[in-house]
Amino acid sequence: MVTALIMERPLCLTCVAQRASLDVSEATTILDKIESVLKLRRVTPGRCRACGSVVTVFSVDQPPA
């Protein structure tokens, strides 16, 4: 679920956690696991596309078709 969320648009850690019904530490662990398989982008500062905060945001590129 987290991968799908950050493929759609860059999100901050808080929004990733809220949208996936996780706490922040669980979301961090999942992002670390995602990073071991896919190229995880961290942009600091970036604008979260859900809440608009200017913080570190996370995203992954969609694989080519």
N, C-alpha and C positions, 0 to 999 in steps of 0.2 A: 504494500500500500504506500509506503513512504517513497519508494522509487517512482511510482506513478504520480504522486503529488509533486515531486520536484522535477519531473519531466515536463509537466505542464507549464510551470513558471518558477522563477527563483522565489524561495520562501525563507524566512528567518527560522531559527531553531524553535522559537515559541510557537509559531504558526504550524510548523511541521508536527510538533508534539500535539497541539490541540486538534488538528485535523485528522490525525491518526489515532486519537484517543490514548496517547501515551504521556508519561511524564518526561521532563526534559532529559533526564539521565538515560532513559530507555531510548529516546530518539537519538541521542548522541551515540549510543552503542550501535544502533541500527545504521546510522550514517557511516560509522567506521566500517561496518561490514559491507555496506554498499561500495565504499571506496576501495575495498580489496578486490572488487570485481569490475567495477565501472569507473570511468574518470569522473570523479566528483568535483564540481567547481565550487570554490569558496570565493566569494567576492566581498572584500572589505574596503571601504563601505559600499554597500549595495542597497537598493530599495526593495523591500519585501513587497511582492505583488499582491499580498493578501491584506496586510495591515498598514502598509505604507511606511513603516519604520525604516530608518537608514541605519543598518547594522550589517553584520555578516549574513549573507544569504547563500543558500545552497541550491545547486541545480545539477542536472546531468543532461547531456545531449541525447536526443533520440537517435537510435541507430539508423543508418542509411537504409532506404527501402530496397 
